[in-house]
Amino acid sequence: MSALFSLQNWFLETVGIVDLETLKNWFTYNPKQPLLFNSALFLGLFLIFYAIYILSRKTHYFRITYVVLFSVFFYYKCSGIYFWLLIFSSVVDYALSRLIFEETKQGYRKFYMILSLLINLGMLAYFKYTNFLIDNFNTLFDGTMKFEDIILPVGISFYTFQTLSYTIDVYRRELEPTKSFMDFLFFVSFFPQLVAGPIVRASDFIPQIYEKLKLTKEDFNRALFLIIGGLIKKAVISDYISTNFVDRVFDAPNSYTAFENLMASYGYAIQIYCDFSGYSDIAIGLALLMGFWLPDNFRTPYQSGSITEFWRRWHISLSTWLRDYLYISMGGNRKGKIRTYFNLFMTMLLGGLWHGASWKFVVWGVLHGLALVVEKFFGQFIKLPKNIVVRTIQVVLTFHFVVFCWLFFRAKDFETAFQVIQNIGKLTFDFNQWQTIILGYKNVFLLIAIGVIWHFIPVKGIAFMQKTFSSIPLLVKAILLGLIYWVVYATASAGAQPFIYFQF
C-alpha cells in the first residue's frame, strides 16, 4: 500500500493538477524540460498514443500519418522549432533519391548524390562545427571572429546519417525509393530511435512499413523486459553514479584522491554504457511494442578481447554505418595494406569528430584508430593461443585501454583529462583510505558493481530472466513498470536527466 501511495504522490507531484497551464506545458516546448523516455510525461503521452495506435493497426495510411504526427510532436518537444529542420531534410532527400532512382545518365545521378551530401553534411557542419571552426581560426590567426548563436538540434547527427544511408543505397541500386513521402518521413522520424539511435538502415526498416502489423505475446513480453531494464540502467544506475560521484570528480580532479580518480574513471565507463545501452533498450522495446524490429546496438562491449572486437559490440549501428558508407567508400581494404591502415585510421578520426566539435573527441577517435591499425598490422604475424587465460588478459587490457580513452571523451577539456591521468599515476595501496572511500560512497560503488555484474551476465542468464518475466501476469508487469517510473522519480536529484548521446 505504501508503494501505491508513493506512486500516487509521484503522479500528483510530477503531473500536477490538470489545468490550462499544465496542458500548455504538456504540448509546448520547454528547453529546460525536453521530452525524455524516463519522464512521467512521456509515459502518459505514450499510453494515450499507444491505445489509439493499436486501434489503427489495420488502416495503413491513417497509422502511418498518425505515427508521423506523433513523432514530429515528440521531436518538437525535444528540440523546439528545429522540427522544421527534420522535415526539410526529409523533403530534400526524398526528392533527390527519386531523381537518382529515375535518372538513367550516370553523370546526373552522381550530381544529385553529391548535392544530397552537400546539403546534409553542410547542414550538420553548420549547426555542429561552425563555432568550432571559428574558435580554431581565431586561435591560429589571432582572429576576432564572433561566435554564432547556434543551438545544436537534438539528434541531428543520427537522422542525418539515416537519411544519407537511404540516398546512398538508392544511388547504389541496392534499394528502391519508398512508395510515398509519408512512408519516407515515417522512416526518418520514427520517434523511438529518432534522437539517439540506433541508426536504422532503410533496407532493414522500410520493408517493415508495408508488412501487416503484428505483435506476438513473446514480442510484447520482450518489449516490456527491454523497457524496464533500460530504465533501470539509465535512471537508477547511470544517473545515480553520475550525479553522486563521477561528475564531482571530473569537475575538480585535484580535489580528490588518486583512488577516487581511478574509480571515477571506471564509474564513467559503466555510466556511459548503462546510459546509452539503456536508451537503446528502451528504443528497441518501444519499437517492438509497435510491431517494428530495430537492430541491437550493444553486445556486452566490455567483454571484448580487442578494440576491433569492441567496435563490433559498441554502438553497432554507428560502427557498421561508418564501415559501409565511409571506410568502404574510401577503398576499404581493396587498395593495399598502407591504404587499409589509412582508411581505418581516418574512419575512426572522423567517427570521433562525429561525436562532438572538440579536439578531445578527435583525440579519442585517433586513439581508437591507432589501436585498430596496430591490431591489424601485428595480427598478421602474431597468433595468440585461444584459452581462458589469454582471453582474460586480452579482455582486461582492452577494457583499460577503452577506459583510458573515455577520459578524453568525458573530461571538459584536455587539462582536466591530464589531471585525472596524473592523479591516477600517483596511486598507492592504502587499505584504510580505500575502505573509508568505499564506505563513504557505498551506494555508488554498489551500483557500479551491479552495472558490472549485469554486463557480464551470460546470454543464457538474460534469457532465463526474460522467460521468468514473461511468466508474470500482465497486471503485475504494469504495476512493475509503474514502480520503476516511481523509482526513477524518487532517485532523480533534479528531474529526469537527459541521455548522454542527446548532445551528439
C-alpha positions in Angstrom: 0.0 0.0 0.0 2.8 2.4 0.8 4.3 1.8 -2.6 1.0 2.6 -4.3 0.5 5.7 -2.1 4.0 6.9 -3.1 3.2 6.2 -6.8 0.0 8.3 -6.4 2.0 11.1 -4.9 4.5 10.9 -7.7 1.9 11.4 -10.3 0.4 14.3 -8.4 3.7 16.0 -7.8 5.1 15.3 -11.3 1.9 15.9 -13.4 0.1 18.2 -11.0 -3.5 19.4 -11.2 -4.6 19.3 -14.8 -5.4 23.0 -15.6 -4.9 25.1 -18.7 -1.3 26.0 -17.7 -0.5 22.3 -17.2 -2.0 21.4 -20.6 0.1 24.2 -22.2 3.2 22.8 -20.6 2.4 19.3 -21.9 2.1 20.4 -25.5 4.6 23.3 -25.8 8.4 23.1 -26.0 10.4 23.9 -22.8 14.2 23.8 -23.4 14.8 23.1 -19.7 12.4 20.1 -19.8 12.8 18.2 -23.1 10.6 15.2 -23.5 12.5 12.1 -22.3 11.8 8.4 -22.2 12.5 8.4 -18.5 9.9 11.1 -17.7 6.3 10.8 -16.4 5.0 13.0 -19.2 6.4 10.6 -21.8 4.8 7.6 -20.1 1.4 9.3 -20.0 1.6 10.5 -23.6 2.8 7.2 -24.9 0.0 5.3 -23.2 -2.6 7.5 -24.9 -0.7 7.3 -28.2 -0.4 3.5 -28.0 -4.1 3.0 -27.3 -5.1 4.8 -30.5 -2.2 3.1 -32.4 -3.4 -0.4 -31.6 -6.9 0.6 -32.8 -5.5 1.9 -36.1 -3.3 -1.2 -36.8 -5.4 -2.3 -39.8 -5.5 1.1 -41.5 -2.1 1.6 -43.1 -2.4 5.2 -44.2 -4.0 6.5 -41.0 -1.5 4.6 -38.9 1.5 6.0 -40.9 0.2 9.5 -40.7 -0.7 9.2 -37.0 2.8 7.9 -36.1 4.5 10.6 -38.2 2.5 13.3 -36.5 3.3 12.0 -33.0 7.0 11.6 -34.0 7.2 15.2 -35.2 5.4 16.3 -32.0 7.9 14.2 -30.0 10.8 15.9 -31.8 9.3 19.3 -31.3 9.1 18.6 -27.6 12.8 17.6 -27.7 14.2 20.3 -29.9 11.6 23.1 -30.4 11.3 24.9 -33.7 14.1 22.7 -35.2 11.4 20.1 -36.0 11.2 22.0 -39.3 14.8 21.0 -40.0 13.8 17.4 -39.8 11.0 17.9 -42.3 13.3 19.9 -44.6 15.9 17.2 -44.6 13.3 14.6 -45.3 11.8 16.6 -48.3 15.3 17.1 -49.8 16.4 13.5 -49.5 13.1 12.1 -50.7 13.1 14.3 -53.8 16.8 13.7 -54.6 16.5 10.0 -54.1 13.6 9.8 -56.5 15.6 11.8 -59.1 18.6 9.5 -58.6 16.4 6.4 -59.0 14.6 7.6 -62.1 17.7 9.1 -63.8 19.5 6.9 -66.4 22.5 9.1 -67.0 25.3 8.4 -64.5 26.5 12.0 -64.6 23.2 13.4 -63.4 22.8 10.6 -60.8 26.2 11.5 -59.4 25.3 15.2 -59.4 22.2 14.5 -57.4 24.1 12.3 -55.0 26.7 15.0 -54.4 24.0 17.6 -53.9 22.4 15.4 -51.2 25.8 15.0 -49.5 26.5 18.7 -49.6 23.1 19.7 -48.2 23.1 17.1 -45.4 26.7 17.4 -44.4 26.6 21.2 -44.9 23.6 21.4 -42.5 25.3 19.2 -40.0 28.6 21.2 -40.3 26.8 24.5 -39.8 24.9 23.5 -36.6 27.7 21.3 -35.1 31.0 22.7 -36.3 30.6 26.5 -37.1 31.8 27.7 -33.7 34.5 25.0 -33.5 35.9 26.3 -36.8 35.7 29.9 -35.6 37.5 29.1 -32.4 40.3 27.3 -34.3 40.6 30.2 -36.8 40.8 32.8 -34.0 43.5 30.7 -32.2 45.6 30.1 -35.3 45.4 33.6 -36.8 44.7 35.8 -33.8 41.3 36.4 -35.3 38.4 38.2 -33.7 35.5 36.5 -35.3 32.5 36.3 -33.0 30.9 33.0 -32.2 27.5 32.4 -33.7 24.4 31.9 -31.5 23.7 28.4 -32.7 21.8 25.7 -30.8 22.6 22.1 -31.8 19.3 20.4 -32.7 18.9 17.2 -30.8 19.6 14.0 -32.8 20.7 15.8 -36.0 23.8 13.6 -36.2 21.6 10.5 -36.1 18.9 11.4 -38.6 21.4 13.0 -41.0 23.2 9.7 -41.2 19.9 7.8 -41.5 18.7 9.9 -44.5 22.2 9.7 -46.1 22.2 5.9 -45.9 18.8 5.9 -47.7 20.0 8.1 -50.5 23.3 6.2 -50.9 21.6 2.9 -51.0 19.2 4.2 -53.8 22.3 5.5 -55.6 24.0 2.1 -55.4 20.8 0.5 -56.8 20.6 -1.5 -53.5 17.2 0.0 -52.6 14.1 1.3 -54.3 12.5 4.6 -53.0 9.5 4.4 -50.7 6.1 4.4 -52.2 5.2 7.9 -50.8 6.7 10.8 -49.0 4.8 9.9 -45.8 6.4 6.4 -45.8 9.8 8.1 -46.0 9.0 10.6 -43.3 7.8 7.7 -41.2 11.2 6.0 -41.6 13.2 9.2 -40.8 11.1 10.5 -37.9 10.2 7.2 -36.2 10.3 8.5 -32.6 11.7 5.5 -30.6 15.1 5.9 -32.3 14.9 9.5 -33.7 17.1 11.4 -31.3 19.8 8.9 -30.2 19.6 5.8 -32.5 20.1 3.0 -33.2 20.8 4.4 -36.7 18.4 2.3 -38.7 19.1 1.2 -42.3 16.4 1.9 -44.8 16.8 -1.6 -46.3 16.1 -3.1 -42.8 13.2 -0.8 -41.8 11.3 0.3 -44.8 10.1 -3.2 -45.8 8.5 -3.4 -42.4 6.3 -0.4 -43.1 4.4 -2.4 -45.7 4.1 -5.6 -43.8 0.9 -6.4 -41.8 1.3 -5.1 -38.3 1.6 -8.0 -35.8 2.6 -8.2 -32.2 3.1 -11.6 -30.6 2.9 -12.3 -26.9 6.7 -13.1 -27.0 7.4 -9.7 -28.6 5.2 -7.9 -26.1 7.0 -9.5 -23.2 10.4 -8.9 -24.6 9.5 -5.2 -25.3 8.4 -4.6 -21.7 11.5 -6.5 -20.4 13.8 -4.3 -22.5 12.0 -1.0 -21.5 12.1 -1.9 -17.7 15.8 -2.9 -18.0 16.7 0.2 -20.0 15.0 2.5 -17.4 16.9 0.8 -14.6 20.2 1.1 -16.4 19.7 4.7 -17.3 17.8 6.3 -14.4 18.9 4.2 -11.5 22.5 3.1 -12.2 23.8 5.7 -14.7 22.2 8.8 -13.3 23.0 8.0 -9.7 26.7 7.2 -10.1 27.0 10.3 -12.4 25.4 12.9 -10.1 26.8 11.5 -6.8 30.3 10.6 -7.8 31.6 10.8 -11.4 30.6 14.4 -12.2 32.0 15.6 -8.9 35.4 14.0 -9.5 35.6 15.2 -13.2 34.6 18.7 -12.2 37.6 19.0 -9.8 40.0 16.0 -10.1 42.7 17.6 -7.9 40.2 17.8 -5.0 40.0 14.0 -4.8 42.4 11.2 -4.1 44.1 9.0 -6.7 41.8 6.2 -5.8 38.7 8.3 -6.3 40.0 9.5 -9.7 40.6 5.8 -10.7 37.1 4.7 -9.5 35.5 7.7 -11.2 37.2 6.6 -14.5 35.8 3.1 -14.0 32.5 4.6 -13.0 32.2 6.6 -16.1 32.8 3.5 -18.2 29.8 1.9 -16.5 27.8 5.2 -16.6 28.1 5.7 -20.3 27.4 2.1 -21.1 24.3 1.9 -18.9 23.1 5.3 -20.2 23.4 4.6 -23.9 22.6 0.9 -23.9 19.7 1.7 -21.6 18.4 4.2 -24.2 18.8 1.7 -27.0 17.0 -1.0 -25.0 14.0 1.4 -24.4 14.0 2.4 -28.1 14.1 -1.2 -29.3 11.4 -2.1 -26.8 9.1 0.8 -27.8 9.5 -0.1 -31.5 8.8 -3.7 -30.7 5.5 -2.7 -29.0 4.6 -1.0 -32.2 5.4 -4.1 -34.3 8.8 -2.9 -35.6 12.2 -4.6 -35.2 15.3 -2.4 -34.6 18.8 -3.9 -34.6 20.8 -4.5 -31.4 23.1 -1.6 -30.6 25.2 -3.2 -27.9 26.5 -6.7 -27.2 28.4 -6.6 -23.9 31.2 -4.5 -25.3 33.5 -4.6 -22.2 33.8 -8.4 -22.8 35.8 -7.6 -25.9 39.3 -9.0 -26.3 40.5 -6.4 -28.8 39.5 -2.9 -30.0 38.4 -4.4 -33.3 36.0 -6.7 -31.3 34.9 -3.7 -29.1 33.7 -1.8 -32.2 31.7 -4.9 -33.2 29.9 -4.7 -29.9 29.7 -1.0 -29.0 27.3 1.4 -30.8 26.9 -1.2 -33.5 24.6 0.8 -35.7 27.2 3.6 -35.9 30.3 1.4 -36.4 28.6 -0.6 -39.2 27.4 2.7 -40.8 31.0 4.1 -40.7 32.3 0.8 -42.2 29.7 0.6 -45.0 29.4 4.2 -46.0 32.8 5.7 -45.1 35.5 3.0 -44.8 34.3 1.1 -47.8 33.7 4.3 -49.8 37.4 5.3 -49.2 38.5 2.0 -50.6 38.3 -0.3 -47.5 41.0 -3.0 -47.7 40.9 -3.2 -51.5 43.8 -0.9 -52.3 46.8 -2.4 -50.4 47.9 -2.6 -46.8 49.0 1.0 -46.3 45.8 2.4 -47.7 43.8 0.0 -45.5 45.6 1.3 -42.4 44.9 4.9 -43.5 41.3 4.2 -44.2 40.9 2.6 -40.7 42.6 5.5 -39.0 40.6 8.2 -40.9 37.3 6.4 -40.3 37.8 6.4 -36.5 39.2 10.0 -36.6 36.0 11.2 -38.4 33.9 9.0 -36.1 35.5 10.8 -33.1 34.7 14.2 -34.7 31.1 13.0 -35.3 30.7 12.7 -31.6 31.4 16.4 -31.0 33.0 19.6 -32.2 36.1 19.4 -30.0 39.7 18.3 -30.3 39.3 15.9 -27.3 36.8 13.9 -29.4 39.3 13.9 -32.2 42.0 12.6 -29.9 39.5 9.9 -28.7 38.9 8.9 -32.3 42.7 9.0 -33.1 43.5 6.7 -30.1 40.9 4.1 -31.3 42.1 4.5 -34.9 45.7 3.8 -33.9 44.7 0.8 -31.9 42.8 -0.6 -34.8 45.8 -0.1 -37.1 48.2 -1.7 -34.6 46.0 -4.7 -34.2 45.6 -5.0 -37.9 49.3 -4.8 -38.5 50.5 -7.2 -35.8 47.6 -9.6 -36.3 49.4 -10.7 -39.5 52.4 -12.0 -37.5 51.2 -12.9 -34.0 48.7 -15.7 -33.4 47.9 -16.0 -29.7 46.7 -19.3 -28.3 43.0 -19.5 -27.6 42.4 -20.3 -23.9 40.7 -18.7 -20.9 44.0 -17.2 -19.5 44.9 -15.4 -22.7 41.3 -14.3 -23.3 41.1 -12.9 -19.7 44.3 -10.9 -20.2 43.0 -9.6 -23.6 39.7 -8.5 -22.1 41.4 -6.8 -19.1 43.9 -4.9 -21.3 41.2 -3.9 -23.9 38.9 -2.7 -21.1 41.6 -0.5 -19.6 42.5 1.0 -22.9 38.8 1.8 -23.5 38.6 3.4 -20.0 41.8 5.5 -20.7 40.2 6.7 -24.0 36.9 7.6 -22.1 38.9 10.1 -20.1 39.2 12.4 -23.1 35.6 11.7 -24.0 34.3 12.7 -20.6 36.6 15.5 -19.4 35.5 19.0 -20.2 39.0 19.8 -21.6 42.5 18.4 -22.0 43.7 19.9 -18.8 41.0 18.0 -16.8 41.8 14.8 -18.7 45.5 15.1 -17.9 44.8 16.0 -14.3 42.9 12.7 -13.9 45.7 10.8 -15.6 48.3 12.4 -13.4 46.3 11.7 -10.2 45.8 8.1 -11.1 49.6 7.8 -11.7 50.1 8.7 -8.0 48.0 5.7 -6.9 49.4 3.8 -3.9 47.8 1.0 -2.0 46.3 2.3 1.3 43.8 -0.1 2.7 42.4 2.2 5.3 41.9 5.1 2.9 40.3 2.9 0.3 38.0 1.4 2.8 36.9 4.8 4.1 36.2 6.0 0.5 34.3 2.8 -0.4 32.1 3.1 2.7 31.6 6.8 2.1 30.3 6.1 -1.4 28.8 2.7 -0.6 25.6 3.2 -2.7 27.7 4.5 -5.7 30.1 1.5 -5.5 27.2 -0.9 -5.1 25.5 0.4 -8.3 28.8 0.3 -10.2 29.2 -3.3 -9.1 25.6 -4.1 -10.2 26.4 -2.5 -13.5 29.5 -4.6 -14.0 27.7 -7.8 -12.9 24.7 -7.0 -15.2 27.1 -6.5 -18.1 28.8 -9.9 -17.6 25.6 -11.9 -17.1 25.8 -14.7 -19.7 23.3 -14.8 -22.6 21.6 -17.8 -21.1 21.2 -15.9 -17.8 19.5 -13.0 -19.6 17.2 -15.4 -21.5 16.2 -17.1 -18.2 15.4 -13.6 -16.7 13.3 -12.8 -19.7 11.5 -16.1 -19.6 10.7 -15.6 -15.9 9.5 -12.1 -16.6 7.2 -13.4 -19.3 5.5 -15.8 -16.9 4.4 -12.9 -14.7 0.7 -11.8 -15.1 0.1 -8.7 -17.2 -1.2 -6.7 -14.3 1.9 -7.3 -12.3 4.0 -6.2 -15.2 2.1 -3.0 -15.5 2.5 -2.3 -11.8 6.2 -3.2 -12.0 6.6 -0.7 -14.9 4.8 2.0 -12.8 7.0 1.3 -9.8 10.1 1.6 -12.0 9.0 5.0 -13.1 8.4 5.9 -9.4 11.9 4.7 -8.6 13.2 6.9 -11.4 11.4 9.8 -9.9 12.5 9.0 -6.3 16.2 8.7 -7.2 16.3 11.7 -9.5 18.0 14.7 -7.9 16.8 17.3 -10.3 14.1 15.7 -12.5 14.6 13.3 -15.4 18.2 13.5 -16.7 18.9 13.7 -20.5 20.7 10.9 -22.1 24.4 11.4 -22.8 24.1 10.9 -26.5 21.5 13.6 -26.9 24.4 16.1 -27.1 25.7 14.3 -30.2 
